[in-house]
């Protein structure tokens, strides 16, 4: 060996170093710690060399993580393509799809990752056909020990590739486990896991919030001890059947809650894994039970029933008012007439007072009936004096993301002297947002949408929403305001938007029509009165 050449290790020294390194590795090491231990070992075995390790996933565009010893790296190395020899691809059995990745380049020449270093070699870090990075060794000017070093570096590179693969698999497994844990924890359902010994192994936040228990009061406990006494005999056979692999659906159970007393729930039970013992029935490794609190469903059912009662009450009240209105009006008028007559004739004060009470009582019954009808009706927002141009601008701001996402050009022409209109601002916004959304869907993929306001004929103002889409056929124009009729593709429309729009406009004593826009698509024209009802 030339006195100017760096020392060379022998195969025994490499093997010893690998054994020591293997004993020192464990899955909890971070990528940086793992890389540092391998680089330190390589620097001890191959002194006076430049060593660089690039950890990457060629299937993604993520920058490489670079770790190096003994040399200055060239700028932009993290994002540069990685060059490897075609012979290395064959030797390492790198998968064809990986070798064809845009992150890799096949070349017989070495692409130095160092500045001012011209001699060296690259070893791809491959495990099970997947590339986890590359290892580069470079030499000082006038030195080149590639032929001697590469066979000795290969065992180290193979062990490094396996370590990186295991570390990535461990990281992915940990990430998946954490994701599943968060998914279970934040699920909008009651979830509990039970092992074959009836011990609760997992429960989520929804279950704890419902029952009022702490996690340590549930996890590790025998499930049967947590069941109410009157439910234990019913549910134990159900869980036993699930333990034998029989899925159980719609299992109703009443559980205790520290905050709400007894709560009605419904569950589905499924077995996870099965272990077969010769001569015995297969037994599940665990059971997962997913439940729902039926209280909310009962509340919704009660609300529906109450809404139906109110609707029926409103109809009955309207009928009562209609039937009582004429007789009560007659009673009120005649009582008033007799009261005035009695006062003029100076009748008995007791009779005058009785007549006054008759009139007051009749008025009270009329007022109560009117209030009953008013109570049964849905209450809306109050009408205000509205700047229609301001409503258009606000609605456009809500729909801006739709236009940007589809590359739609929006034209706005607002009449500066447009008079205000009496309306409910929130409902007008709902109208404009619905029409703008429909226009955006019509020109999805690029096009134009135009919004215009103007003073209409008579005492009206108008707003037009035009698009450059395919338009609406004459047949569809006659039906688009019908409930549940839609011209959109499956899953994109319910057929309720335009009927709601028409209903709102008509409640404002206005009108809405559809036709062809100058841009070639559909035009929706909304006309509103300028004077209040």
Residue pairs with C-beta under 8 A, 6 or more apart in sequence:
1 7
1 8
4 142
4 143
5 143
5 145
6 46
6 47
6 48
6 49
6 143
6 145
7 47
7 48
8 145
8 148
8 149
8 152
9 45
9 46
9 152
11 152
13 45
14 45
14 152
14 155
14 156
15 155
17 41
17 44
17 45
17 156
18 155
18 156
18 159
20 41
21 37
21 38
21 41
21 159
22 159
24 37
25 34
25 37
25 163
27 166
27 167
27 170
29 37
29 167
31 55
31 65
31 164
31 167
32 65
32 67
34 163
34 164
34 167
35 53
35 55
35 65
35 67
36 67
38 53
38 156
38 160
38 163
39 51
39 53
39 67
39 68
39 69
40 69
41 156
42 49
42 51
42 69
42 137
42 153
42 156
43 49
43 51
43 69
43 70
45 152
45 156
46 137
46 149
46 152
46 153
48 70
48 140
49 70
49 137
49 138
49 139
49 145
49 149
50 68
50 69
50 70
50 71
50 114
50 117
50 120
50 136
50 137
50 138
50 139
51 68
51 69
51 70
51 71
51 135
51 136
51 137
51 138
52 66
52 67
52 68
52 69
52 71
52 73
52 113
52 114
52 135
52 136
52 138
53 66
53 67
53 68
53 133
53 134
53 135
53 136
53 160
54 64
54 65
54 66
54 77
54 78
54 82
54 113
54 133
54 134
54 136
55 64
55 65
55 66
55 67
55 132
55 133
55 164
56 62
56 63
56 64
56 65
56 82
56 103
56 131
56 132
56 133
56 134
57 132
58 82
58 98
58 101
58 103
58 104
58 131
59 98
59 101
61 103
63 78
63 79
64 77
64 78
64 79
64 82
64 133
65 78
66 73
66 77
66 78
66 113
68 113
71 114
71 115
71 117
71 138
72 114
72 115
72 116
73 113
73 114
73 115
74 112
74 113
74 114
74 115
77 113
81 102
81 103
81 104
81 105
82 103
82 104
82 105
82 111
82 122
82 134
83 104
83 105
83 106
83 107
83 109
83 110
83 111
83 122
84 104
84 105
84 106
84 107
84 122
84 124
84 134
85 106
85 107
85 108
85 122
86 106
86 108
88 94
88 122
88 123
88 124
89 99
89 106
89 124
92 124
92 126
93 126
93 129
94 124
94 126
94 129
94 131
95 129
95 130
98 104
98 129
98 130
98 131
99 106
104 131
105 111
110 119
110 120
110 121
110 122
111 122
112 118
112 120
112 136
112 138
113 136
113 138
114 120
114 136
114 138
116 141
117 138
117 139
117 140
118 141
119 138
119 139
119 143
119 144
119 146
120 136
120 137
120 138
120 139
120 144
120 146
121 136
121 137
121 146
121 149
121 150
122 134
122 135
122 136
123 134
123 135
123 136
123 137
123 150
123 153
123 154
123 157
124 131
124 134
124 157
125 131
125 132
125 133
125 134
125 135
125 157
125 160
125 161
125 164
126 132
126 161
127 158
127 161
127 162
127 164
127 165
128 165
130 165
132 161
132 164
132 165
132 168
133 161
133 164
135 153
135 156
135 157
135 160
137 146
137 149
137 153
139 145
139 146
184 191
184 202
184 204
185 204
185 205
186 204
186 205
187 204
187 206
188 206
189 204
189 206
189 290
189 291
189 292
190 204
190 206
190 207
190 210
190 265
190 267
190 289
190 290
190 291
190 292
190 293
191 202
191 203
191 204
191 206
191 207
191 288
191 289
191 290
191 291
192 200
192 202
192 203
192 204
192 207
192 218
192 223
192 288
192 289
192 291
193 200
193 201
193 202
193 203
193 286
193 287
193 288
193 289
194 200
194 201
194 223
194 239
194 286
194 287
194 289
195 201
195 285
195 286
196 243
196 283
196 284
196 285
196 286
198 222
198 223
198 224
198 239
199 220
199 221
199 222
199 223
200 218
200 219
200 220
200 221
200 222
200 223
200 226
201 219
201 286
202 219
203 215
203 218
203 219
207 218
207 291
208 214
208 215
208 218
210 255
210 257
210 260
210 263
210 265
210 293
211 218
211 255
211 256
211 257
211 258
212 257
212 258
212 259
213 258
218 226
223 239
224 232
224 236
227 235
227 236
227 253
227 255
228 254
228 255
228 256
228 262
230 254
231 253
231 254
231 255
234 253
235 251
235 253
238 248
238 251
238 269
239 269
239 287
241 248
242 248
242 269
242 270
242 271
242 284
242 287
243 271
243 283
243 284
243 287
244 271
244 281
244 282
244 283
244 284
245 271
245 274
245 282
245 284
246 271
247 268
247 269
247 270
247 271
248 267
248 268
248 269
248 270
249 268
249 269
250 266
250 268
251 266
251 267
251 268
251 269
252 264
252 265
252 266
252 267
253 264
253 265
253 266
253 267
253 291
254 262
254 263
254 264
254 265
255 262
255 263
255 265
256 262
256 263
257 263
260 295
263 293
263 294
263 295
264 293
264 294
264 295
264 298
265 291
265 292
265 293
265 294
266 291
266 292
266 294
267 289
267 290
267 291
267 292
268 289
268 290
268 291
269 287
269 288
269 289
270 287
270 288
271 284
271 285
271 286
271 287
272 284
272 285
272 286
272 287
272 288
273 284
273 285
273 286
274 282
274 283
274 284
274 285
275 282
275 283
275 284
275 285
276 282
277 283
310 376
311 376
313 372
313 376
314 373
314 376
314 377
317 369
317 372
317 373
317 376
318 373
320 369
320 372
321 369
321 370
321 372
321 373
324 365
324 366
324 369
325 366
325 369
328 362
328 365
328 366
329 366
331 358
331 359
331 362
332 359
332 362
332 363
332 366
335 355
335 356
335 358
335 359
335 362
336 359
338 355
339 352
339 355
339 356
339 359
341 347
342 351
342 352
342 355
343 352
380 424
380 427
381 424
381 425
381 426
381 427
382 424
383 422
383 423
383 424
383 532
384 422
384 423
384 424
384 425
385 420
385 421
385 422
386 420
386 421
386 422
386 423
386 425
386 428
387 418
387 420
388 418
388 420
388 421
388 428
388 453
388 461
388 463
388 528
389 414
389 415
389 418
389 453
391 425
391 428
391 429
391 432
392 412
392 414
392 432
392 451
392 453
392 463
393 412
393 414
394 429
395 429
395 432
395 433
395 436
396 410
396 412
396 436
396 451
398 429
398 433
399 433
399 436
399 437
399 440
402 408
402 436
402 437
402 440
403 409
403 410
403 440
403 449
406 440
406 443
406 444
406 445
406 446
406 447
407 445
407 446
408 440
408 443
408 446
408 447
408 448
408 449
409 447
409 448
409 449
410 448
410 449
410 450
410 451
411 448
411 449
411 450
411 451
412 450
412 451
412 452
413 450
413 451
413 452
413 453
414 451
414 452
414 453
415 453
415 454
415 455
417 455
418 453
418 454
418 455
418 461
419 455
419 461
419 530
420 530
421 461
421 508
421 528
421 529
421 530
422 508
422 529
422 530
422 531
422 532
422 533
423 508
423 528
424 508
427 504
427 507
427 508
428 504
428 508
430 500
430 501
430 504
431 501
431 504
431 505
431 526
432 463
432 465
434 497
434 498
434 500
434 501
435 465
435 501
435 524
435 526
436 449
436 451
436 465
437 497
438 497
438 498
438 524
439 449
439 465
439 466
439 467
439 469
439 521
439 522
440 449
440 467
441 488
441 492
442 467
442 469
442 470
442 521
442 522
443 449
443 467
443 468
443 469
443 521
447 467
447 468
447 469
447 521
448 467
448 468
448 519
449 465
449 466
449 467
449 468
450 464
450 465
450 466
450 467
450 517
450 519
451 463
451 464
451 465
451 466
452 463
452 464
452 466
453 461
453 462
453 463
453 464
454 461
454 462
454 464
455 461
455 462
456 462
456 527
459 529
459 530
459 531
460 510
460 527
460 528
460 529
460 530
461 527
461 528
461 530
462 525
462 526
462 527
462 528
463 525
463 526
463 528
464 517
464 523
464 524
464 525
464 526
465 523
465 524
466 517
466 518
466 519
466 521
466 522
466 523
467 517
467 519
467 521
467 522
468 517
468 519
468 520
468 521
469 520
469 521
469 522
470 521
471 516
471 517
471 520
471 521
471 522
472 480
472 487
472 514
472 522
476 487
477 514
477 515
479 485
480 486
480 487
480 498
480 514
481 498
481 499
481 502
481 512
482 495
482 499
483 495
483 496
483 499
484 494
484 495
484 496
485 495
486 493
486 494
486 495
487 493
501 512
502 512
505 511
505 512
505 526
505 528
508 528
508 529
509 528
509 529
509 533
510 526
510 527
510 528
510 529
511 526
511 527
512 524
512 525
512 526
512 527
513 524
513 525
513 527
514 522
514 523
514 524
514 525
515 522
515 523
515 525
516 522
516 523
517 523
